[in-house]
């Protein structure tokens, strides 16, 4: 989970700026993801100020991992999140290969091949 150096309790609510700084995801991307992922609903107070709960931050990190590290499209990430909504429950269940997991593994292998080919062309 993101590390916050703000002296607040780990379960404290965080502003969009605090979350953006801790996760390295720009605030405008977080706002866009709120539109694209209906399950991402931070608390809003007067003036529309957003406050993220710890579970919101965990969801943001899962979205970031799926989209930016595993190569999912936003549509694919939404589908993957619907398949395993609770990371605790998924961790307790026996790990059976899923099409999404196979896809993520394939994307990783293809990226490695691409990088090898780029390196070969540069040499």
C-alpha positions as CSV (number, residue, x, y, z in Angstrom):
1,X,0.0,0.0,0.0
2,X,1.1,3.6,-0.6
3,X,3.3,5.1,2.1
4,X,2.1,8.4,3.5
5,X,4.6,10.6,5.4
6,X,2.0,13.0,6.8
7,X,1.8,11.8,10.4
8,X,-1.8,10.8,10.0
9,X,-3.1,7.4,11.1
10,X,-3.0,4.7,8.4
11,X,-6.8,4.6,8.4
12,X,-7.2,8.4,8.0
13,X,-9.0,10.0,5.0
14,X,-6.6,11.4,2.4
15,X,-7.1,14.3,-0.1
16,X,-6.6,13.7,-3.8
17,X,-3.3,15.6,-3.6
18,X,-2.0,13.3,-0.8
19,X,-3.0,10.2,-2.8
20,X,-1.5,11.6,-6.0
21,X,1.8,12.3,-4.2
22,X,2.0,8.9,-2.4
23,X,1.0,6.8,-5.5
24,X,2.7,8.8,-8.2
25,X,-0.6,9.1,-10.1
26,X,-1.6,12.6,-11.2
27,X,-4.8,14.0,-9.7
28,X,-6.4,14.4,-13.1
29,X,-5.9,10.7,-13.8
30,X,-7.5,9.9,-10.4
31,X,-10.5,12.0,-11.3
32,X,-10.7,10.3,-14.7
33,X,-10.5,6.9,-13.1
34,X,-13.4,7.8,-10.9
35,X,-15.5,8.3,-14.0
36,X,-14.3,5.1,-15.6
37,X,-14.5,2.8,-12.6
38,X,-17.9,3.1,-10.9
39,X,-16.5,1.2,-7.8
40,X,-14.1,4.0,-7.1
41,X,-16.1,6.4,-5.1
42,X,-14.2,8.7,-2.7
43,X,-16.2,10.6,-0.1
44,X,-17.0,14.2,-1.2
45,X,-17.5,17.0,1.1
46,X,-18.7,20.6,0.6
47,X,-17.2,22.2,-2.5
48,X,-16.7,18.8,-4.1
49,X,-13.5,18.1,-2.2
50,X,-12.5,14.4,-2.4
51,X,-11.4,12.3,0.6
52,X,-10.1,8.8,-0.1
53,X,-10.6,6.0,2.3
54,X,-7.9,3.2,2.7
55,X,-10.0,0.9,0.6
56,X,-10.2,3.5,-2.2
57,X,-6.4,3.8,-2.2
58,X,-6.1,0.0,-2.4
59,X,-8.5,0.0,-5.4
60,X,-6.4,2.8,-7.0
61,X,-3.3,0.7,-6.6
62,X,-5.0,-2.3,-8.1
63,X,-6.2,-0.2,-11.1
64,X,-2.7,1.2,-11.5
65,X,-1.1,-2.2,-11.4
66,X,-3.5,-3.6,-14.0
67,X,-3.3,-0.7,-16.4
68,X,0.2,0.5,-16.1
69,X,2.2,-2.6,-15.2
70,X,0.2,-5.5,-16.6
71,X,-0.9,-3.8,-19.8
72,X,-4.7,-4.0,-19.4
73,X,-7.0,-1.5,-21.2
74,X,-9.4,0.4,-19.0
75,X,-12.2,-1.9,-20.2
76,X,-10.1,-5.0,-19.4
77,X,-9.1,-3.7,-16.0
78,X,-12.8,-3.1,-15.2
79,X,-13.6,-6.7,-16.2
80,X,-10.7,-8.0,-14.1
81,X,-11.8,-6.0,-11.1
82,X,-15.3,-7.4,-11.4
83,X,-13.9,-11.0,-11.5
84,X,-12.0,-10.6,-8.2
85,X,-13.6,-7.7,-6.3
86,X,-12.0,-8.7,-3.0
87,X,-8.3,-9.2,-2.9
88,X,-8.5,-11.0,0.5
89,X,-11.0,-13.5,-0.8
90,X,-8.9,-14.1,-4.0
91,X,-5.8,-14.7,-1.9
92,X,-7.6,-17.4,0.2
93,X,-9.0,-19.2,-2.9
94,X,-6.7,-21.6,-4.7
95,X,-5.0,-19.8,-7.5
96,X,-6.4,-21.2,-10.7
97,X,-5.2,-19.7,-14.0
98,X,-7.7,-17.3,-15.4
99,X,-7.9,-15.8,-18.8
100,X,-7.0,-12.4,-17.3
101,X,-4.0,-13.9,-15.6
102,X,-3.0,-15.6,-18.8
103,X,-3.4,-12.4,-20.7
104,X,-1.3,-10.4,-18.2
105,X,1.5,-13.1,-18.4
106,X,1.4,-12.9,-22.2
107,X,1.6,-9.2,-22.2
108,X,4.6,-9.3,-20.0
109,X,6.3,-11.8,-22.2
110,X,5.5,-9.8,-25.3
111,X,6.9,-6.6,-23.7
112,X,10.1,-8.4,-22.9
113,X,10.4,-9.6,-26.5
114,X,9.8,-6.1,-27.7
115,X,12.5,-4.8,-25.5
116,X,14.9,-7.5,-26.7
117,X,14.2,-6.6,-30.3
118,X,14.7,-2.9,-29.7
119,X,18.1,-3.6,-28.0
120,X,19.1,-5.8,-31.0
121,X,18.2,-3.1,-33.5
122,X,20.1,-0.5,-31.5
123,X,23.3,-2.7,-31.4
